[in-house]
Amino acid sequence: MTIKNLALSAAFVSVAGGAMADDTATVQKFYDLLSNPTSQDHVAAFEASVSENWESIGDYSGSSKSSEAFLGQIGGFGKLIPDLEWSVQAMHQAGDFVTVRSRATGTPVGPMFGVDGEGRSFDIMTIDIHELNDGKIIRSYHVEDWAGALQQLAGR
């Protein structure tokens, strides 16, 4: 490879790399909502960051949640777990996908998934993959360790 070709290749990589949008700020709004599920400002920021047909996918059952269903579920979590904190531990973007490892902690004020935690707290790992198009999240795949949370709440 000649020096000229090497310089052109480096310039192309630089331009191509600079053209890719940084979608991490958009994805962060998702976690800001999870930590503040009763805040109308965070709900509005979430709604602005997701596409009209956004899907929340948590398993391979073929079903998904719409943003409306997701907001209903998260609102319920906000009442059940008023100190819910969903902190991002690592975020990595590759093309149109942003992968997030986060930590969810909280102390439910009532039974959670049938387990009365008696004032106990949980601390779990979550993994999410957000797919974006034109600066909006179109789909979020997620896995949370709710079984671990229930074990912690049950005192095991």
C-alpha positions as CSV (number, residue, x, y, z in Angstrom):
1,M,0.0,0.0,0.0
2,T,1.4,3.4,-1.0
3,I,1.6,6.3,1.4
4,K,-1.1,8.1,-0.7
5,N,-3.5,5.1,-0.4
6,L,-2.8,4.8,3.4
7,A,-3.6,8.5,3.8
8,L,-6.8,8.1,1.8
9,S,-7.8,5.0,3.8
10,A,-7.2,6.9,7.1
11,A,-9.2,9.9,5.9
12,F,-12.1,7.6,4.9
13,V,-12.1,5.8,8.3
14,S,-12.0,9.2,10.0
15,V,-14.9,10.6,8.0
16,A,-16.9,7.4,8.3
17,G,-16.3,7.2,12.0
18,G,-17.2,10.8,12.5
19,A,-20.5,10.4,10.6
20,M,-21.8,7.8,13.0
21,A,-24.2,9.4,15.5
22,D,-23.5,9.0,19.2
23,D,-26.8,7.7,20.5
24,T,-25.7,7.1,24.1
25,A,-27.4,10.3,25.3
26,T,-30.7,9.2,23.8
27,V,-30.4,5.8,25.4
28,Q,-29.5,7.4,28.8
29,K,-33.0,8.9,28.8
30,F,-34.4,5.3,29.1
31,Y,-32.4,4.8,32.4
32,D,-33.3,8.3,33.7
33,L,-36.9,7.2,33.4
34,L,-36.3,3.9,35.1
35,S,-34.8,5.7,38.1
36,N,-37.6,8.4,38.1
37,P,-40.7,6.5,36.8
38,T,-43.2,9.0,38.3
39,S,-41.5,12.1,36.8
40,Q,-43.5,13.5,34.0
41,D,-40.4,15.3,32.7
42,H,-38.6,11.9,32.4
43,V,-41.7,10.3,30.8
44,A,-41.7,13.1,28.2
45,A,-38.0,12.7,27.5
46,F,-38.4,8.9,27.1
47,E,-41.4,9.4,24.7
48,A,-39.2,11.8,22.7
49,S,-36.4,9.3,22.5
50,V,-38.3,6.3,21.2
51,S,-40.0,5.7,17.9
52,E,-43.8,5.7,17.6
53,N,-43.7,1.9,17.2
54,W,-41.0,1.2,19.9
55,E,-41.0,-2.4,21.3
56,S,-39.8,-3.7,24.6
57,I,-38.8,-7.3,24.2
58,G,-37.9,-9.4,27.2
59,D,-38.2,-13.0,26.0
60,Y,-38.7,-15.1,22.9
61,S,-42.5,-15.6,23.5
62,G,-43.2,-13.4,20.4
63,S,-44.9,-10.8,22.5
64,S,-43.6,-7.3,23.2
65,K,-44.7,-4.2,25.1
66,S,-45.5,-0.9,23.5
67,S,-44.3,2.3,25.1
68,E,-47.8,2.8,26.6
69,A,-47.7,-0.7,28.3
70,F,-44.1,-0.1,29.3
71,L,-44.9,3.2,30.9
72,G,-47.8,1.6,32.8
73,Q,-45.5,-1.1,34.1
74,I,-42.7,1.3,35.1
75,G,-45.3,3.6,36.8
76,G,-46.4,0.6,38.9
77,F,-42.7,-0.1,39.8
78,G,-42.3,3.5,40.9
79,K,-45.1,3.2,43.4
80,L,-44.0,-0.3,44.6
81,I,-40.3,0.7,44.8
82,P,-40.0,4.4,45.5
83,D,-36.2,4.3,45.9
84,L,-35.7,2.4,42.6
85,E,-32.3,3.3,41.1
86,W,-31.2,2.0,37.7
87,S,-27.6,3.0,37.3
88,V,-25.7,2.5,34.1
89,Q,-22.4,0.7,34.7
90,A,-21.2,0.5,31.1
91,M,-22.6,1.6,27.7
92,H,-21.2,0.7,24.3
93,Q,-22.4,1.7,20.9
94,A,-21.7,-0.3,17.7
95,G,-23.5,1.0,14.7
96,D,-27.2,1.3,15.4
97,F,-27.0,-0.8,18.6
98,V,-26.3,0.4,22.1
99,T,-25.6,-2.3,24.7
100,V,-25.9,-1.4,28.4
101,R,-25.0,-3.2,31.6
102,S,-26.8,-1.6,34.5
103,R,-27.5,-2.2,38.1
104,A,-31.1,-2.0,39.5
105,T,-31.5,-1.5,43.3
106,G,-34.5,-0.8,45.5
107,T,-36.6,-1.6,48.5
108,P,-40.2,-2.5,47.7
109,V,-42.8,-1.2,50.1
110,G,-45.1,-4.2,49.5
111,P,-45.0,-7.7,48.1
112,M,-43.1,-8.0,44.8
113,F,-44.0,-10.8,42.4
114,G,-45.7,-12.5,45.4
115,V,-42.7,-12.2,47.7
116,D,-43.0,-10.0,50.9
117,G,-39.5,-8.7,51.3
118,E,-40.1,-7.4,54.9
119,G,-38.1,-4.2,54.2
120,R,-35.3,-6.0,52.4
121,S,-33.7,-4.5,49.3
122,F,-32.5,-6.0,46.0
123,D,-29.4,-5.3,43.9
124,I,-29.4,-7.0,40.4
125,M,-27.6,-6.8,37.1
126,T,-29.5,-6.0,33.9
127,I,-28.4,-6.2,30.3
128,D,-30.1,-4.3,27.5
129,I,-29.6,-4.0,23.8
130,H,-31.2,-0.9,22.2
131,E,-31.7,-0.7,18.4
132,L,-31.8,2.8,17.0
133,N,-32.8,4.3,13.7
134,D,-32.5,8.0,12.9
135,G,-31.7,8.9,16.5
136,K,-34.7,7.1,18.0
137,I,-34.8,3.8,19.9
138,I,-37.0,1.5,17.8
139,R,-36.5,-1.7,19.9
140,S,-35.1,-2.6,23.3
141,Y,-34.1,-6.2,24.2
142,H,-33.6,-6.7,27.9
143,V,-32.7,-9.2,30.6
144,E,-33.0,-8.5,34.3
145,D,-32.1,-10.9,37.1
146,W,-35.6,-10.7,38.8
147,A,-35.1,-14.3,40.1
148,G,-32.0,-13.0,42.0
149,A,-34.1,-10.0,43.3
150,L,-36.7,-12.3,44.7
151,Q,-34.1,-14.5,46.4
152,Q,-32.7,-11.4,48.0
153,L,-36.1,-10.2,49.1
154,A,-36.9,-13.7,50.5
155,G,-33.7,-13.5,52.6
156,R,-31.9,-16.4,50.8
